[in-house]
Amino acid sequence: MTDADAAVRTARSDARLAWTVGGGLLVAAVAIPPALAYALPGSGVVGAVCLAAAFLLFALGIRGAGSVSANRPLGTGALIALGVLVLARMILDPVLTEALVSSGQSGLVTALSLAGDLVALALALIASVQILRAGMLPAPWHRAPFIVVLGLAGLGLIEALLGAAGSALSAAPVLAAWMVGLDVLARTSAAVFLGVLAIVLADRLAAARPAPLVGGRAG
């Protein structure tokens, strides 16, 4: 085996590990909080850490191999920023909410939450477009993150319209409860789907034709 062949095998092994662990972390991020909600009050923090770690793995890979953004600055930066935002919101949101409510500025809580959601959506759109363009995931699955993000964005728009309609029809409490449940279901399903997809694609790397996975298309 030549040095080049050994480097390709190492890159493929690192990429498989990055996608497998990253996919597992995505699934764990949505499975751990409800499973440990009663036994571990801080399970939400564990879920946020898992989600942030998954974004970092998908962005950077392992030793550069397996980066779904092909190590390109824009996509990689967007994924890293998403991970940082997840952790920042988990830590800061409760503190800011308590401070604003106690100071009589509860109206800002909704505004800050909406702003955080919009920033997260923008980063997710940037990252998903860059993943599609990078071509590191085999076709047609390289489109999956973009389609999932578009679906969540569309659902958010529908929820906003229904919220406005609910306020006008004095049916806000019922619609609010329905929207919260639908939003949780959609986000959970999206994370599980992308996590399982990453694990499946990692397994497919073993059967794919040899090709390095550092800054180039997967074989």
Phi, psi and omega in degrees: 000128180283168178298324180295318179296319179296321179295321179295316179298320179295317179298318180295320179295317179296319180295317178301317180295317181298315182289323180294310181293318179299317177296318177298323179292324177297315179295317180297327182299329180260342182271324186292311184305310179290328182291327184247016185302321183273324182281330184226099183303330181267025183296334177297324177294320178299316178299318180295321178296318178299317181295315179297319179295323178297315179299319180295318179296316180293329180285314189258339186067202175239118186055033178087347181269135178093006176294118183290345177261010180058028179062018177284140189302317186294309180293318179296316179297322180295318179294317178296317179298323176298316178298317179295319181296320178302312180293318181298318181291323179298322183277316190272328185304312180296322181294313181294320180299313180297319181294318182290320180295317181292336179264008177078020180245045184296337179297333180286341181299312180297319181296317179293321178297317179296319179298318178297320179295320181292321177296316179298319179296317179298315179296320180295320178296315179300312182297316183293323177295319180292325176296317179299315183288328182292326178070021178288327176275142181294145177292146000270009188287347177292345177274345188302311180301319181295316180296319179296315180295319177298320178298317179294323178294318178297320178296320178299321178294317178298318179298320179296318179294318178294324178298318178295318179294321180297322178295321181290330184261007181059031179244024185303315183301317181293313181294323180298315179296318179296319182292321178298315179297318179294321180295316179297317180297316181294314181294320178295314180298320180296315180295317180295316180300311181293325178294313179295320178300317179299319180294317179296316179294328176296320178294327181290340180299329182296328183264354183283159178295150182301133176194137178293152183241036177242106178067025178209175183290142176291148180279000000 
